[in-house]
Amino acid sequence: MASRIVVENVDAGYGAVRVLHGVSIEVREGETVALLGTNGNGKSTLIKCIMGMVSPEAGRVFLETDGVRVDLTRKSTEEIVSLGIALVPEGRRLFPRLSVEENLLLGAYRRSARADITANLAFAYDAFPVLRSRKGQLAGSMSGGEQQMLAVARALMSSPRILLVDEPSVGLAPILVSRVIGKIKELKERRHLTVLMAEQNFNQATKIADRGYIERAGEEVLPRRVVAHAVHWRGPSSSKPHCSHAWK
């Protein structure tokens, strides 16, 4: 089934604090789309809007599958996961006092994924061999890089079609950032995923992204509107942004 996520003119925030201002993005089936920007510019808030964790004050967020639109703003996070959308959250959000394998099994809570637990667990261990050797270890005792691998693998246990990855490089050494980003690309290709990745590290993100959006002060600019502080680019085949003058 052909599917895409569309965000149209979304305003969102926390109480009186407005974080997103008229944000619009599109993530088409089979793409890896990067959402770039420094801390505090609304990347994580946008991810949370898609996952039903933050309710937009205005605008629309929907999943379109074969021309049928599902309004995600009217769905709970659990229902959105059941639609085949999984999140690797910023900061990993593991259960530190549970084992590696217990964390993985909790990722298979989605009803339609339960029948595939054995196959998905085998895939997780194949993709991340270190998890197999540490499956009985408490998640909280692992290194930052190992915890990030576990967070990605846990998301895959739900058998998603669309994977949202929020700040995978946070707290990792540069060499681990490269490995984690590369692993996301590998998993996307092996599982035929659609990926939206929020990331600060421009150089690493653009190595695997097909397209991207740069966010500043909670605003997104699509190709039809280009200003000096934001740009929509097509990559990674090109080393320059689609609208390079916006980088001056």
N, C-alpha and C positions, 0 to 999 in steps of 0.2 A: 504494500500500500504506500502510495506517495504521500508524504506528510511534510509539514513545515510549521514552525512557530513564528507568529507575527505579533509584534508589539507596536501599537499605534498611539502616538501622542499621549504617553503615560506621564501623569504627575503622581508622585508618591513621596512619602516621608514618614516621620515619626512624631506624632503629636503636632505641635506648631512648627516643627522644623521640616521644611520642604527640601527634599534631596534630589528628586528627579523632576525635570521641567520639560514636558512635551517630548519625551524620548520615543523614538521609533526605530525598530530594527527588524530584520527578517533573517531567519535561519532556515535554509532550504534542506531538503532531504539529502543526506550523504555529504554535506559540507562540514568543514571545521571552520567555525567563525570565532575570531578572537575579539574580546571586548577589553580594550586597553585604557589605562589611565592610572594616575597615582592614587594613593589612599585618600579617601574622603570625597571622591568624585561620583559615587553612586553605583559602581559596578555590582557590588554585592546586593545592594537594594534592588537593582533590576533583576538579578537572579532570583531573589526572594519573591518578587512580584510574580515571576513565571511559575514558581513553585507553590504559590498560594500562602506564603508565609508573611507577606506584607500585602495589604489591600490597596490598590491604586485609588487615588482620590478622583482621577479623571483618566480617560483613555480606555483602550481595549487591549487585552492579551488573549490570544486564542491559538489553539492547535487546529490546523486544517489537515484533514486526512481524506484524500480522494474527493475534494471539493466540499466535504462536510466540516463545518466549523464547530468547535467546542469552546465555549467561553470559559477560560481558566479562572477568571476572576470570581466565578460562581461555584468553583470547585474547592474542596478541601485539599490539603497537601496529600492526604492519603489517597484521595480520588485521582489526583494528578499523577501520583506514582503508579496507580493502577492503569493509567493510560499509556504507560511505557516511558515515562520521563523520570530519570534518576539524577540525584545530586551528590556530587562530592563536595562537601561543605568546606568553607574556609576554616582553617584550624583543625581540620580532620574530624573532630567531634566523635571520637571513638568511645567505647565503654572501657575505661582503663583497667578496671578490676575483673574484666572478662578476658578469656583467652582469645588468641587470634582466630581460632576456628569458631568460637562462639560469636564473635563479632561478625564473621562472614555469614553464619547461619541466620543471624538477625537481619541481614540484608535481603534475605529471601522471603520476607514477610508477605510481599505481594502475592495474592492468591494464585494468579496464573503462573508464578515463578516456582511455586512449591514442588510441582512435578519434575522440575529440572534441577533440583538442588544438587543431586549427585553429579550431574554433568557440569553444572556451573562451578561447583566446588573443585572439580578436577581441572577445569579451565583456569580458575584462579590460581591454583597451585602450579600449573604449567606456565602461566604468564609471569608469576612471581615466585620462583623456586624458594626464595628465602622464607616465604610464608609457610611453606610445607614443613621446612625444618624447624620453624618456630610455632607450629600450630597450637602447642600446649602452653606457650608463654603468655603471660599477661600483656595485653596490648600497651598498657601504660609504661611498661619497662623497655619498650623498643625504642630505637633511635628515631629521630624525626623523619628521615627518609623511609625507613621501614613502615612507620605509621602512615605516611602518605600513600605508600603502595597498598597498605591494608584498606585505607579509605576508598581508593579507586576500586580495588577488588570487591569490597563490600557493595558498592553501587552496582557493579556488574552482576551480582548475585540476584538482582531483581529482574534480570532479563530485559533490560531497557532497549528501546529503539533510539532514544534521544538521551544524551549524557550532558549534564551541566556540570562544569568544573570551576569551582570558585577559588581563585588564588592558590594554585598548586605549589607555587614556589616559596610561599611564606615560611620563613624559619629554616630554609634549607641552604646548605653550602652550594656554591655555584656549580660544582661538578654534579651534585645530586639534582639540581634544577634541570640540567640538560638531560639527565637520564629519565627523570619523571616525565618531562615534556615529550621526549622521544617515545616513552612507553605509551603515552596517551595516543600518539599517532599510530603506533603499532596496533593497539587494541581497537582503535577506530576502524582500521583496515580489516582486521581479523573478524570483528563482530559486525561489520557493516553499519556502524553507528553514525548518527548525526551528533556533532559536538558543538556546544557553545562554551567557550572558556574565557573566564575573566582573569586577567593577568597583568601584573605591573611590568614584567620583563619583556620589553618590546622585541629585543633581538631573538630571544628564545621562542616567543609566541609566533612570530612571523615565519619561523622556520617550518611550521606545520599548518598554518592557517591558509585557507583558500581565500578568505575575505576577512575584513575586520572593521571595527568601529573604534574610534578614539573618543573618550568621554572626558569632558572637562566641566566642572561646576554643575554636574547633573544633566548635561545636555548632549544629545546625539545629533549629528548632521549627516543626512543622507546625500547621495550624489547630486541631487537637484539643488542642494544648498551647501555652499562651501564658504566657511569663514576662516579667519586667521587662527582660530584656536582649536579647530577640529577637522578631521578628514576621514573619509571612507576610502580604504585601499583595497586593491586586489593583489593577492600574492599567493604563495611565496615565489612564484616564477620571476617576479619583478622586484628589484631591489629598491624601487622608488614608490612612494605613495601614488595612488591614482590621481590625486590632486596635489602635486608636489609643492605648488606655490603656497599652500597653507602651512608649510613647515618653515617658512622664512622667519 
